[in-house]
């Protein structure tokens, strides 16, 4: 196996291990676990990983121990439930709760002072220039990726 494929092999090995122990083909790798495995690059995956597995919508999801657990969303209300709420008056209570939340958010917005705008200083003479993406610096000047300094050019 080439060096640059070590992380891919680690993910495959992890998935195979989980399939073997949980006896279910539909196992997903969670976002936090995926980020943790790829955090050190493609050539150097972590040696040990602590994993928790939980069920979400009939699928097993493997994630790091610290990752938050995904929860199923509440079901949408049907026509009959909406009619029952209209008759019993529960709908009015939910409106007042929503209005209270809106008022709280407005108060929070009012509490924060407006942000100060930072002015950029003019660059001084002799100060290093900002480097753009894909450029490398040299004592003589700035070169793009395709250009080479004079001393690196073949004669």
N, C-alpha and C positions, 0 to 999 in steps of 0.2 A: 504494500500500500504506500503510495507516495506521501511525503510529509504534508503536502497541502490539503490532503483529504482526511486528515486525522479527525477533525471535528465532525465531518459527515459520518465517518465510521462510528464515532462515539454516539451520535444520535441514533444510528441504526441499531447499535448494540443495546442502548437504553430501551428503545422501543421493543426489540426482541425479548429482552429480559421482562419487561412489563407484560407483554403478550403471554409469555410462558407462565408467569405467576398469577395473572388475573384471568387467564383463559378467555380472553375477549380480543377479537381482531381490531375492533374500533377504539384504539387508544390514541389520544391526541396529546401532543407536547404543548404545554401552556406557554404563553408569551414570556413570562418571567424566567422560566426554566430555559427556554430557547436563548434568551438574551444572556443568561448566565453561562451557558455552554459556549456561546460565540464571543464572550467578553474578552478572551485572550487571543482571539484571532482563529483562523482556520487551521493553523499548524500546531497549536498548543492548547487543546481543550483541558479543562480542570480534571484532576485525577479522581477526586471524590465529589459526589453530588448527593445531597439529601433531598428526597422527593416525597411529596404527598400526592395521593391519587384520590379524586372525588368524582362523583357522577353528576353530569349536567346534561339535561335533555337526552337521556338514553345513550350518552357517550361517556367514556372514562377520560378524564383529563389529568395528566401528570404535570405537577408544577412544583416550584421550590417551596420549602416549608414556610417562608416569610410571605409568600404571595397571597393576595386576597382571594377568597373563594367567590366564584361567580354564582349568583343566585337567579332563579327563574323569575321572570317578570309576572306581575299580576295579570290575570285574564281580563280581557275587555268585557265590558258589561253588555248584556243582550238587551233587546227591546223590552222584554218583560221586566227585567231588573230596573230599567230606567223608569218604567211606568210605576212600579212599586215605590221607588224613591220619590217620585213626584207626588204620590198619594200620601205617603207617610211624612213627608217634609224633611227627609234627610238631605235632600239636595241643597236646601237653603243653608244648612250647617257647613257643607263643604265649600260653598261659595264664600262664606264668612272666613273660613280658614284660609282660603286662597287669597282673599283680600288682606288678611293679616300678614301673610308671608310677603306680599307685594309691598306693604307698608314698611315691614322690617328691612327689606332690601333697599328701599328708598332711603331709610334712615342711615343705613350703613354707607350708602353712597355719599350722603351729605356729610358724614363724619370725616371722611378722608380729605385732607387738604389737597388742592390741585398740585400736580407734579411740577417741579422746577425744570425748566429747559436748560440743558447744558450746552454751552457754546463751545465750539471746537476752536482750539488755538491754531493760529497760522503756523505751519511748520517752519522751524528755524533753518537757517543756512547751515549746511554741514550735518544736519540731522539725517538719520537713515530714512530712506523712502519706504512707504508701506509696500509690502510684497503682495502681489496678486496671486491667485490660485494658478498653479502650473508654472511658476517662475522660480528661478533660483538666483541667488545673489552671488556676486563675486566682487572683489576689490575694485575692479575696473568699472563695473556697471551691473545692470540687471539683464538676464538672458531668459528667453522662453525655453520650453522643454526641448524644442528641436534644435535650437542654437547651442553651440558649444563655445567656451572661451578659446582664445587663440592658442594657448598652450596645450589644449586637449585635442585640437584638430590634427588629423593625420596629414603628413606632408607627402 
